Amino acid sequence: MLDRWIKGSTLKSRAMKGGIIALGGFGAAQGVRLVSNLIMTRLLAPDAFGLMGVTIALQVWIAMMSDIGLNQSIVRSKFGEDPDYLATARLLQLVRSLLIAVILVIAALALPGLAAAGTLRAGSVYADPRLPVFLYCIAASVTISGFSAMRIALHNRKLDLTPVIRLELSAQAIALVSMALAALAGLGVYSLALGAVVAETVKTAGSHFALKGPPARFDFHREHFREIFTYGKWLIIASTFGFLVQRGDQILFGWLFDIRDFSLYSIATIWIVSAGNVIETVQRRIANPALAELHRERPHDLTRVYGRVRLLYEAACVTLFLGVVLFADFFISIVYTDDYLGVAHYMKLLALMLLLLPYRLLNSILLTGGDSRRFAVITVIPGIALFAGTPFVFHQFGADAAIAYAVLTPILVLPFNWKYASKFIKIDYLRESLIAAATIAAAIILLNFT
C-alpha cells in the first residue's frame, strides 16, 4: 500500500502532505512539552534542568563524534530500502551506541575524583555530586536505542511520517507520566533522568512493533558498509564540530555559569531549540528527502526548489524571532513561577540563532548531493571559533556578549557555504547576505536594549 502511494504521488504532493503532517506532529509535541514544563517546574527546583541540560549536551556531543550518518545514508542511498543495507546500518548503530554508553560511564566514574581534586570549578554543574547518576541513566538510554529498528529512517525516506510522529508523541507522553510519578514519589531531580530512559525504551520498542518495514536484524555486508563509511567518515568531523556550533554553548556555559544561572539558561535553550525545530523538522523530514530525490532524478530543478523553500524558511524564522523577542517575558510569566523569570532574558539572546537557520538549507544541498567532505569543512571553523572565543568574550565583556558571540559564530563560514553549494545551485549572493546583516544588527540592538 505504501509503495503504491509513493510511486503514484508526485514529489510536490508528498512533500506538502508530509510537511502538514510534520508540522502537526511538531505542534502536538510542543503541546506535550508545554504540559511537561508546567508540571515538572512545579515539582522540581531549577537546578534539575541544569543537570539534565549538561547531561544531554555531553551525550549528544559524544554521539555526534561517532556519527557516520546512518539515517542520512538510508534517506539518500539507492540501496536505502534494501534489507541487507538496513541490517548493516543497524549493526553499526548498535556498535556506536555501546561506544557512547561506555564513554558516558567512564565520565561518570571520573567526575567525583576530579571534583575532590579541585579540578572542576566549584559551584558549576560539573562539580555537582548528582551529575554522575544522570550520566549513568543516559548511558542506559543510549544502550537501549542501539537495539531499535531502522524503520524511522525508512519512513522518513518515503515521506511517510504519520507512524513516526505517533510513536514519538507516545514516547513523550509516557515519559512525562513516568517523570511526574517519580517526582511525586520523592525521586527529585533524578526523575528527569528516568524520563529519558523511559522515552527511549518506548521509542525503541515502537520501532519494532508500531512501524512497518523489513525484519529488524543485524548483519554485515562489506559493500554496504563501504558506501555508508565512505559517505559518513566526513560526517564524523562535521557532526563533532557541528555540535559545537549548535550545542557547544551548553558545554561551555555549564562550566562558566553557576548552576542556577545555567539552569535558567538551559530552560531558555529548550524553548529556542523547540522553536527552531519547527524549521528543522521540515528540513529533516521533508526538505532532505525531497532534495535527495531531486539530486537523483531532476538536478536541474534544484535551484528553483531551493529558492522557493528558502523564502519560506526566511519568513518562518523572522516570524519566530520576533515572536520570541516581543512575547518571551509574557510567556515565561504565564508558564513558570517567579523562580524562573530570568529565562526570558536568555530566550531573547538565544533567539538570534533562529535568524541563521535558513542557511542550514545550504548544508542540506551538500549532504543530499553526497558532498559530505565539504560539509565537514564548513563545520570546523565556527566550532573552533566558538570554543576558542567564547570564554575570552565571557571574561572580557560578560555573559550576554558571550551568548551573542556563540550564537553568531556560524556567520564566519557563510562564504564557504555559498562556494560549495554553488556546485549544485545558483547562488544569489545579495539575498544570501541580507539575513546575516540583519542578524548582526539584531544582536547589537538586543545587547544594548534588553
N, C-alpha and C positions, 0 to 999 in steps of 0.2 A: 504493500500500500504506500509506504513512504517513498520507495524508489519510483513508483509511478507518478507520485506527486512532484518529486524532484525533477523528473525528466519532462513532465508535462507543463511545468511552470517556467516563466521567464525569470531571469536573474533579478530584474527590477521588481517583479511582483513578489518573489520570495524574499528579497531584501526588505521591501516595505512591510510585508506581513511579519517577518522576523523582527523588524525594528519596533513595530507596535507591541509585539509580544515581549520583547526585551525591555522596553520602557515600562510596560505594565508590570512586569515582574520586578523591575527596579523600584517602582513606586511602592509595590507591596512590601518589598524588602526594607525600604526605608520606614514604612509604617511599623514593621516589626522592630526595627532598630529604635524608633522613637519610643515605642512602648517599653522596650528593654531599658533604655536610658531613664525613662520616667520611674521605672520600678527599681533598678539597681542603684541609682544615685540616691535613692531614699533608704536603701538598705545598707549601703556601704559608704565609707569615707572616701574623699577624693584620691588618697594615695593608692587605693586599689587599682585605679585606672592608670596611674603612672607605672606601677609594677607590670601591669598587663601590656602597656604600650611598649616598654623596653623589651619584654619577653617576645612579643610578636615581631618587633623590629629585628631582634637578633635571629629569630627563627627564619624570617623572610630573607635576611642577608645571607645566611648560610645556604638557604635553599637557592638563592639566585647565583651564588658562587658555584653551584653544581648544576645549573640549569642548562641543559643541552637542547631545549626547545622541543620537547616531546609533543606537546599539544599543537604547537605551530607546525611541526613536521606532519602530523596527521592531517591538519587542515589543508596544507599546501601540496603534499606529495600526491602523485598519481597513484601510488600504492596505498593511500591513506585508509582505504576500506578493506584492504587485504587482511584476512585473519592472521596470517603469518607476520605481517608488518605490525599489527596491533599487539600480538603476543611478544614480539621483540621489544617493542616500546614499553610494554608492561613490565618486563623483566628489568629493563633499565630504570624504570620508575621505582621499583622495589629496592634495587641496589642504592639508588640515590637517596631514598627515604631513610634507609637504615644508616647510611653515612651521616646524614643530617642529624638523626637522633643520637648517634654516638657522640658527635661533636657537642651537642647541647648538654648531654650528660657530663661530659668532661668539663665543660664550662661551669656547670652547677657544682661539681665536686671541687673545682678550684676556687670558687668565689669566697667561701668562708676563710680560707687560708690567706688569700690576698687582702681581705678586709682586716684580718687580725694583724697582718704585717704593715698596715697603713698604706698599702699601695692604692687602694680605692679612696676617692675623695669622700671624706666624712659628710654625711647628710645627703649624698646623692643616691639615686635609685640603686646603683651597682653595689653600694655598701649595705643595703637593706638585707637583713638576715632572712627575709621571706622570699627573696628572689629565686634562690635555688629550687624551691618547691614548684614555682611557676615553670621553671625550665624543665624539670622532670615531667610535668604534666604535658607540656608542649612536645617534648620528645616522644611521649606515648602517642599523642595525637598524630605526629608526623609518621610514626611507625605504622599506625593503622591506615593512614592514607596510602601507603605504599602498596596495599593489597586491593585497592579499588580497581574496577574495570576501566578500560579506556573509552567508555561509551559516551562520556560527557564531550570529549573532543570530537568523537564521531558525529554526535548530534549537532555540534557547532559547525562542523564541516558541511553538513547538509542543511544548515539553517532551520533545523527542527528543534526549536528552543523550548516549547511548552513543557515537555517532560523534565528538562534540566532545571528550569525555573521552579517547577513544582517541587522537585527534590530539594533544591537549595532553600526554599521557603520553609519546607517541613523541617529541615535540619536547624534552621534559625529558631523556629518556634519551639521545638523540643528542647533545644539548648537553653532558651530563655526560661522555660518552666523549670529545668534542672537547676539553673543558677539561682532562681528565686527561692526554690525549695531548700537548696543548700545554704543560702544566706539566712533564711528563717530558722534553719536547724542549727545555726551557730558556726558555720564553716568560715564566715567572714570573707576576707579578701580572696581566699582560695576558691570561692565559688565561681569566680570568673575563669580561673584555670580549668576547673571541672567542666564548665560550659564549653570550652574549646574542645575538650576530649569527646564530649557527648556529640557536639556538632559534627566532628569528623567521623565518628562512628556511624552516625545516621547517614551521612553522605556516602560513605564507603559501602555500607550495606545497600543503600538505594541504588548505587551504580550497578549492582548485581541483580537486584530484584525489581527495580522500578523503571529501568531503562532497557530498551531493546538493542540488540546487537549480537555479534558473533560470540561464541563461548569465551569467557574470560580465562585465559591460560597464560602460562609463562613458557617462552620458547626463545631460541636464539637462531637467527638466520643472518649469516655473515653479510650478505648483500644488503639487507635492510639495515643492519647495524651501521654498515659503511655509509649509507645515504644519510641516516639520522646523525651520525657523528660528523660527517663532512659538513653538513648544514649547521649542526649545533655547536661545533667546537668554538666558533667565534661568538656564539651566544653566551658562553661561559664568561668571557670577558665583558660582553655587552651587558649581561644581567648583573654582574658584580658591580660595575660602575654605574649601571642604570639604577640599581637600588640606591647607591649613594646619592644620586640626583633626586630620586623620588622619596626616599625614606631615611636617608643618612642623617637628616636633622634629628631624628629620634635617638640615634646612637649618640650623637654629639651633645645634644641638649640634655639628655639623661645624665651626662657627666657634668655639664656646665651649670645646670639649674639645680636648685634644691628640690627635694622630692615633691613639695606642694606645688611650686610653680610649674614643674614639669608635668605634674598630673593634670593641671588645668590646660597646659599646652597640648597634652596628649588627647584630651577630650575635644579640644578645638580641631586637632588634626583629624579625628574620627569624622567630624561633621564636614570638613572641607574635602577630605578624600571621598566621602559619600557623595557630595555634590559633584565632584569630578567624575565619579563613577557613572553618572548619567551619560557622559561623553564616552568614557572608557568602555562601558557596556556595549554601546552601539558599535564602537570601533572593534572590540574583541569579537563580538558575536555576529556582527553584520558586515562592517566595512572590511575586515580582514578576509573572511571567506569570499566576499564579493570581489575584492581586489585580486585575490588569488585566482579566482575563476577568470577574471579579465586578463590577467597575465598569461594564463594558459590558452585562452581561446580568442580574445579580442584585444590585444595590447594597444591597438590604435585608438581605442576608446578611453584609455586610462586618463589622459589629460582632461577630457571633458567631464568624466565622472568625478575625478579629484576636485575640479573647480566647483562643482555643484555641492559636493559633500563638505568641502572646506568652508563654503559660505554658510551652510547650516551650522557647522561646528562653531564658527566665529560668533554667530548670532546667539547660540545657546550659551557659550562661555561668557560673553559680555553680560547677558541677562543674569546668569548665576552670580557673577562677580558683583554686580550692582545690588542684587537681592541680599547678598551677604553683608555688604558694607552698610546698606540702609536699614536692615532689619535684624542684624545679629543681636544687638542689645535687647530688643523687644523679645526675640525668640528665646534667648537664654533666660531672661527674667520669667518667662512663662513656663519653660520646661524644667528649670533647675531651682534648687533652693539657693539662699543667699551665699552659701559657701562656694558656689560655682560661678558667681557673676564675672569673675576675671576671664572666663572662657571667651567672652565676646570680643575682647581686645585682641586676643591671639587669632581668632577667626578672621578678623578683618585683614590682618597682615598676611595670613596664610592664603587668603582668597586671591592674592596675586598669582598663585600657581594656576588658577583656573584660566587666566588670560593666555597662558602659554600652552594649554592643552591642544589647540588646533595644530601645532607643529608636530605633534606625535603622529598625525596622519602621514607626514613625510616618512617617518620611520616605518609605518605600515607599507608604504610603497616599496621601500627597500626590502623588508622582510618577506613580503609576499612575492617579490620578484626573485627571491633566493639569494640576495646580496647580504648575507649575514656578516661578512667580513667588514664591509664599510659601516654597517650598523654598529658593529663593535667599536670602530674608531670614534664615532660621534658620541659615544657614551663616556669615553675615558676622560676627555678634557673637563667637562663640568663636574664629574665625580671627584677628580683630583682637586679642582678649584674649591669645591665645597669643603672637603676635609682639610685642605691646607689653609684656606682663608677664613672660614667661619670662626674658629677660636680667636684669631687675631682681631677680627671685626668685633667680636663679643667683648673682648677685654679693652679695646680702644674706644668703641662707640656705643656699647651697651647691647642689651638683649634684643630690642626691637630692630636695630640696624642689622644684627646678625641674622635674625629671621628673614628680613627682606633680602639680604645678600644670598642666603641659602636658597631662597625661592627663585631668584633671578639667574642663578648660575647656568641654566640651560641656554640662555641667550648667547653665551660665549661660542657655542658650537653651531649656530644657525648658518653661517656661510658654508660649512661642510655639509649640513643637511641639504641645502639648496644644490650644491655642486653634485652630490651623489645622486639625489633624486632626479636631477636633470637627465640622467641616463635613461629614465623611463617616461618622464613627463616634461612638458614645457613649463618653466618657472616664470611667474610674474613677480619680479623682484620688488617692485614698488608696493604691490599689495601685500607681499610677504613681510615687508618691513614695517607696515603700519601697526600691527599688533604689538611687535617688540617695542616700538617707540611709545605706544600708549601704555604699555605695562611699566616701563621705566618712569614715565610721568606719574602714573598712579602710585607707584612706590614712594616717590618723593612727596606727593600730597598726603599719603597715609602716615608717613613718618613725621610730618610736620603738624598734622591736624587731628590725630587720634591719640 
